[in-house]
Amino acid sequence: MARLVAESIAVVGLAWLVLLATAEWLGLPRLSPPTLTERLSWPAALLLAGVALRVLLGLLTRRLLRISARRARIRTERQLRSRLTELVEQELVAPYTAEVAATARLREVLERLVSGRPSR
C-alpha cells in the first residue's frame, strides 16, 4: 500500500511536469506551477518525494525480507536436521543395532555349541 502511495505521488508530479512541458511546447500561455521553495516547484517536489519514498521503502522492504528469509531458513534447517536425525535412527542405526545384537546372540550360541555346554 505504501509503495502504491509513493508511486502515485511520483506519477502525479511527473504528469504535472509533462503537462507543463507539453503546454509550453504547444505554445500555450505559460503556466507557472506553485512553488514550494524559491528553486523547487510543487510538481518537481512531488516527483522527487515520490521517487525518494519509493527507494526508501524498497530498501526497508529488502531488509525486512532478508530478516524474514533468514528466520525461515533457520526454522527449515532445524526441521530438516530433526527429521534427518529421526530418519537415520530409524533406517540405519536401529537396523544396525538389531543386527549387531543378533550377531552377538548367534556368537553366544555358537560358543556354547563349540564348548559343549547346554543352552539355557
C-alpha positions as a Markdown table, in Angstrom:
| # | Residue | x | y | z |
|---|---|---|---|---|
| 1 | Met | 0.0 | 0.0 | 0.0 |
| 2 | Ala | 2.8 | 2.4 | 0.9 |
| 3 | Arg | 4.5 | 1.6 | -2.4 |
| 4 | Leu | 1.4 | 2.5 | -4.3 |
| 5 | Val | 1.2 | 5.8 | -2.5 |
| 6 | Ala | 4.8 | 6.6 | -3.2 |
| 7 | Glu | 4.5 | 5.6 | -6.8 |
| 8 | Ser | 1.2 | 7.6 | -7.2 |
| 9 | Ile | 2.9 | 10.7 | -5.7 |
| 10 | Ala | 5.8 | 10.4 | -8.2 |
| 11 | Val | 3.4 | 9.8 | -11.1 |
| 12 | Val | 1.3 | 12.9 | -10.2 |
| 13 | Gly | 4.4 | 15.0 | -10.1 |
| 14 | Leu | 5.7 | 13.6 | -13.4 |
| 15 | Ala | 2.3 | 14.0 | -15.1 |
| 16 | Trp | 2.1 | 17.6 | -13.9 |
| 17 | Leu | 5.6 | 18.3 | -15.3 |
| 18 | Val | 4.7 | 16.6 | -18.6 |
| 19 | Leu | 1.6 | 18.7 | -18.9 |
| 20 | Leu | 3.5 | 21.9 | -18.2 |
| 21 | Ala | 6.2 | 21.0 | -20.8 |
| 22 | Thr | 3.5 | 20.0 | -23.3 |
| 23 | Ala | 1.7 | 23.3 | -22.9 |
| 24 | Glu | 4.9 | 25.2 | -23.4 |
| 25 | Trp | 5.8 | 23.1 | -26.4 |
| 26 | Leu | 2.4 | 23.8 | -28.0 |
| 27 | Gly | 3.0 | 27.5 | -27.4 |
| 28 | Leu | 0.1 | 27.9 | -25.0 |
| 29 | Pro | 0.4 | 30.7 | -22.5 |
| 30 | Arg | 3.0 | 30.0 | -19.8 |
| 31 | Leu | 1.5 | 28.3 | -16.7 |
| 32 | Ser | 3.6 | 28.8 | -13.7 |
| 33 | Pro | 3.2 | 26.0 | -11.2 |
| 34 | Pro | 3.0 | 26.8 | -7.5 |
| 35 | Thr | 6.4 | 26.8 | -5.8 |
| 36 | Leu | 7.4 | 25.0 | -2.7 |
| 37 | Thr | 10.6 | 27.0 | -2.3 |
| 38 | Glu | 12.3 | 29.6 | -4.4 |
| 39 | Arg | 14.0 | 26.9 | -6.5 |
| 40 | Leu | 11.6 | 24.0 | -6.3 |
| 41 | Ser | 8.1 | 23.7 | -7.8 |
| 42 | Trp | 5.4 | 21.5 | -6.4 |
| 43 | Pro | 5.4 | 19.1 | -9.4 |
| 44 | Ala | 9.2 | 18.6 | -9.1 |
| 45 | Ala | 8.9 | 18.2 | -5.3 |
| 46 | Leu | 6.1 | 15.6 | -5.8 |
| 47 | Leu | 8.2 | 13.7 | -8.3 |
| 48 | Leu | 11.3 | 13.8 | -6.1 |
| 49 | Ala | 9.5 | 12.9 | -2.9 |
| 50 | Gly | 7.7 | 10.0 | -4.6 |
| 51 | Val | 10.9 | 8.6 | -6.0 |
| 52 | Ala | 12.8 | 9.1 | -2.7 |
| 53 | Leu | 10.0 | 7.5 | -0.7 |
| 54 | Arg | 9.8 | 4.5 | -3.1 |
| 55 | Val | 13.6 | 4.0 | -2.9 |
| 56 | Leu | 13.5 | 4.1 | 0.9 |
| 57 | Leu | 10.5 | 1.7 | 1.0 |
| 58 | Gly | 12.4 | -0.6 | -1.3 |
| 59 | Leu | 15.5 | -0.6 | 1.0 |
| 60 | Leu | 13.3 | -1.2 | 4.1 |
| 61 | Thr | 11.4 | -4.0 | 2.4 |
| 62 | Arg | 14.7 | -5.6 | 1.3 |
| 63 | Arg | 16.0 | -5.5 | 4.8 |
| 64 | Leu | 12.8 | -7.0 | 6.3 |
| 65 | Leu | 12.6 | -9.7 | 3.6 |
| 66 | Arg | 16.2 | -10.6 | 4.4 |
| 67 | Ile | 15.4 | -11.0 | 8.1 |
| 68 | Ser | 12.3 | -13.0 | 7.3 |
| 69 | Ala | 14.2 | -15.3 | 4.9 |
| 70 | Arg | 16.9 | -15.9 | 7.5 |
| 71 | Arg | 14.4 | -16.9 | 10.1 |
| 72 | Ala | 12.6 | -19.2 | 7.6 |
| 73 | Arg | 15.9 | -20.8 | 6.7 |
| 74 | Ile | 16.9 | -21.4 | 10.3 |
| 75 | Arg | 13.5 | -22.9 | 11.0 |
| 76 | Thr | 13.7 | -25.1 | 7.9 |
| 77 | Glu | 17.2 | -26.2 | 8.7 |
| 78 | Arg | 16.2 | -27.1 | 12.2 |
| 79 | Gln | 13.2 | -29.1 | 11.0 |
| 80 | Leu | 15.3 | -30.8 | 8.3 |
| 81 | Arg | 18.0 | -31.7 | 10.8 |
| 82 | Ser | 15.5 | -33.1 | 13.2 |
| 83 | Arg | 13.8 | -35.2 | 10.5 |
| 84 | Leu | 17.1 | -36.4 | 9.2 |
| 85 | Thr | 18.3 | -37.5 | 12.6 |
| 86 | Glu | 15.0 | -39.3 | 13.1 |
| 87 | Leu | 15.3 | -41.0 | 9.7 |
| 88 | Val | 18.9 | -42.0 | 10.2 |
| 89 | Glu | 17.9 | -43.5 | 13.6 |
| 90 | Gln | 15.0 | -45.5 | 12.1 |
| 91 | Glu | 16.6 | -46.6 | 8.8 |
| 92 | Leu | 20.3 | -47.0 | 9.6 |
| 93 | Val | 21.1 | -47.1 | 13.3 |
| 94 | Ala | 18.2 | -49.2 | 14.6 |
| 95 | Pro | 18.6 | -52.0 | 11.9 |
| 96 | Tyr | 22.4 | -52.0 | 12.5 |
| 97 | Thr | 21.9 | -52.2 | 16.3 |
| 98 | Ala | 19.5 | -55.1 | 15.8 |
| 99 | Glu | 21.9 | -56.9 | 13.5 |
| 100 | Val | 24.8 | -56.4 | 15.9 |
| 101 | Ala | 22.6 | -57.8 | 18.8 |
| 102 | Ala | 21.5 | -60.8 | 16.6 |
| 103 | Thr | 25.2 | -61.4 | 15.7 |
| 104 | Ala | 26.1 | -61.3 | 19.4 |
| 105 | Arg | 23.4 | -63.8 | 20.3 |
| 106 | Leu | 24.5 | -66.1 | 17.4 |
| 107 | Arg | 28.1 | -65.9 | 18.6 |
| 108 | Glu | 27.0 | -66.8 | 22.1 |
| 109 | Val | 25.0 | -69.8 | 20.9 |
| 110 | Leu | 27.9 | -71.0 | 18.7 |
| 111 | Glu | 30.4 | -70.7 | 21.5 |
| 112 | Arg | 28.1 | -72.8 | 23.7 |
| 113 | Leu | 27.8 | -75.4 | 21.0 |
| 114 | Val | 31.5 | -75.5 | 20.4 |
| 115 | Ser | 32.3 | -75.7 | 24.1 |
| 116 | Gly | 29.7 | -78.4 | 24.6 |
| 117 | Arg | 27.7 | -76.6 | 27.2 |
| 118 | Pro | 24.0 | -76.9 | 27.0 |
| 119 | Ser | 22.0 | -73.9 | 26.1 |
| 120 | Arg | 19.9 | -72.2 | 28.8 |
